[in-house]
Amino acid sequence: MLYICQQRLINKFACIPEQLPNYFVPFSDSKPFFHRGLIYYRHQDQISLIAYPLSPNPSSLPLGMHVQHLTRKLKPGELKIISPVDLGIDSYKQTRRETDHYYCLELKKINIGVKLRNMLNRAAREVYPAVAREFTREHLKILTGFLRFKGLDREKVLFFHRIPEYLAESDTAFIIETRKLKTHELVAYDILDSSSGGYAFYLFNITGSESRKIPGINDLMLREAIQAALDRGSIYMNMGLGINKGVIAFKAKWGAFPFLSYNFYHFSRKFSWKKIFRAG
């Protein structure tokens, strides 16, 4: 588990959401640990290692050697790693890999052009944004419809259904919601988090069927999110991964840029005949 001083260091230096235990733990049923500037999470025989150093000079070892050393120490049966660099783990077989980039938005350097301003004005004729903290039945209804519309697999559906638990346990997460001007009906919302070190984190964009008919609604929510993050003392916003060309285009028009490489690895322990013969 984490000491108070370790938690403070995490809050100060976290720049990706997976480094925040109050975000990661509710979605994974895991326990957080800290080792020489790296945070990892353990659930039974599975380790999720966040190989992004949390301080300027966390370890005397290069990152790859640090990860190897920690893996030998922990000996998990299943290992998941996200890292800014290529990694290979001795005695483990890579079964899956994904690559992307985290995108960053400098909150005090945003330039809203004419086209974007027109989109904001277009959306503002139908809906209005607001900051909220409570996750209600209205939010759950929108979430349920969103998951049905996306047609996600069971694992991802279960992940999204952990959102209420996450919001209930987090002191720093907040909701940006949009409602219809005339009826005040909830139509969409974003979920963000923040750290004490200057970063806000854009985590979820949950849209209802009505919101998909309103051009610029996501821009309107993002503008409100930017102001809410500035009010909380944030300087940067981690906008999450690129995912696809459409998502990248949305982030780029606000000025977001790729600032950290993302490499996801899933490893399983290699079968060893030598250990069996040695045991016999």
N, C-alpha and C positions, 0 to 999 in steps of 0.2 A: 504494500500500500504506500501511499505518499505521505511524507512529512509536510508540515505547513510551509517550511522554507522551499521545498521542492514545488509545491503548488504555486507559491508566489513567483518562482522563477518561470514556471510554465505560463502563467498569466502574463508575465512581462514579455516573454520572447516568442510566444506562439504566433505563427504566421499562416498556418493551415489549420482547418477545423479539427482534423483528426488528432491534433496535439492537445485538444481540450477534453479532459476526462468527463466533464459534465455533458459533453456532446456524444462522445464515443460510447461511454458505458451503458446508457439506457438502450442503445441499439444493439448491443452485443452481449449483454449479461456477463461482462468480463470485469476484471479488477485491474486497476492501473498500477504500474511500477516505473521506477526511474533508475537509469543506469548511465552515469557519466554523460549527461546531456541528452540522452535518448529516452523517450517514453515508450513503453510497450504495455500490452494488455494481455492478460491470461484468462482463458476460459477452459477449464479441464486440461486437456493435453494440447490445446491450440494456443499459439502465440501470434499476436498481431503486433508487429514491430513498426513503429513510425520512425524511419531512419532519416529524419531531418533534425540536425542538432539544434538544441534549444538555448545555446549560449555561444558567444563568439569563439571561445576556445574550450569546448567541452571535454575533449579527450586528447591525449598525446598520440593516439593511434589514428591513422587514416580511416576514413569512414568504412571502407570495405573490410579492413582488418578488425575494426571495432565490432561490426555486425557478425563476422565470423566468430570472434571471441565470445560474444554474448550468446550466440546460438549454441556453441559447444557447452557453455555453462548451463543453459536452460534445457537443452535436449528435448524440444517439443516433438510430438508425433506429427503435427501439422503446423506449418509456418506460413504466415502471410506477411508480406513486407511492402511498404511503399517507400520509395527512395528517389532522390534527385539524380542518382547515378546508376549505371549498370552494375548488377550484382550477381554473383554466383555463390552458392553455399555448399561447402564440402559435406559429403555424406547425405545430401538431399537432392531429390529429383524435381526439376521445375515442371509443373503440370499446367501452368497458365501464366500468361503475361499480357499486360495492357500498358500502353504508353499514351501520354497526353501532356498537357501543360496546365498549371494553375494560372489564372488571369487576375491581374491586380488593377485596381482603380485608385488613382491618387485623388482623394476627395476634394482637395483644395485647388485642383487644376482642371476642373471639368468645364468644357466649353460647349454650351448648348447652341447648336446651329439652327438655322431657319427651319429646315426640314423636321428636325427633332422637336423644335418648339411647336410646330404645327400639329405634330402627332400628340403632344401633351395637351394642347388646346382642344383637339378633337375628342380625346378621351374625357377631358374635364367637362364636356357638355352633357355627359351621361352619368358619370360616376365621380365620387370623391374619395380620396385616400385618408387614412387615419392610422395612428399607432395604437396597437392593442396589446394586452398582456395575457388575457384569459382565452383559453381554447374552449369554445362552446359547442353545443349541438349543431349550430349553423356551420361552424368550421368542419366538423366531422362529416356533415352531409356533403359539403363541397369535396372533401377528401375522398369519400366513398365513390362519388360520381367520377372524380378525376381518375381514380384507379381503374374503374370500370371502362372508362374511355380509352385509357392507355393500354389496357389488356396485358398488364404485367404478369410475370410468373409469380407463383405462390411465395417464394422467398422474398421477392421485392415488395409484394403486398404486405407481408408480415413486417418488413422493415418500416414501411410508411405508417403502419398502424401503431408504431412505437412513438410517433410524434407527440401525442398527448402526454405520455409518460416523461419524455424528454423535457417538454415545456414546463411540466409540473415540478421537475427537479432542478431546473436551471434558474439561477438568479439573474442571468445576463441575457438570455434569449428574449426576443420580442417579435411581434407580428406586425406586418404592414398589410392592412386590409383595404379593399375597395368596396364601396356600397353604391347602389343606385341613388341618384339625386332625389327622385320622387318618392320611392318606397322604402329606402334605406336597407334594401335587401342585400345581403352579402353575395358577392359574385366571384371574388378571387382574393388570394392573399399570398404574401411572401413570409418566410421565416428567416430571421437573422440572429446572429450571436455576436458577442464582442469580447475583447480581452482588455486588460489594463495597459497593454504595451502599444496601443495605437492602431490595432487591426480590428475591423469588423468583418463578419463572415456571412456571405450570401449563400444560404443553405438550400431552401426549398421555394419553388414557385408552383403554387397549387391553384389551378384555374377551373372554374365551373363552366357549364355549357353557355350561359349568358355572356360570360366574359370573352368568349371566342368570337363574338359578333362585334366587339368594341375595339376598333383600331387604337393602338397607343396605350392600352390599359397597363401593360407591363412596364412601359416607360414611366407612366404616372406613378406606379408603385415604387419603381426604382428611385425616382426623384425624391419621393417621401422617405425612402430608406436611407438615402444619402444624407438628407437633412437630419434624420434621427441619429445616424451614426456620428455625424459631426457634433450634435448636441451631447453625445456620450463621450466626446473627446477623441474619437477615432480620426486617424490621418489617412489610412489606407483601407480599402475593402477588398478582401479576397473574394473574387467573383466565382470561384469554383473552377471546374475543368472546362475545356473547350467543347468536348463531347461530339459536336457535329458542326457543319458549316453555318447552319442557321443560328445556333447558339453563339458561335464565335462572332457572327455578324452583329447580333444584338449587343453583345458586350463591347465590341470594338467601336460601335457608333457612339458609345458613351466615353470612349477613351481608354478602355481596359486593354492591357497588353500582357503577353505571356511573360511571367517572371520567375517561375520555377518549373523545372522538368518534373514529370510525374511518371514513375515506373512502378506498376503493381506486379507483384510476384506471388504465386501460390506454389509452395514446396511441400512435398511429402518425403518422409524419411526413406532412404534407399534400403531395399532388402539386402541383408548381408549374410551370405553363407558362411563367411569366416567366423562370425559370432556364434552361429549354431554349432559349427565343428569345435570351436574353442570351448563352448559350454559342455559339449559331449566329452 
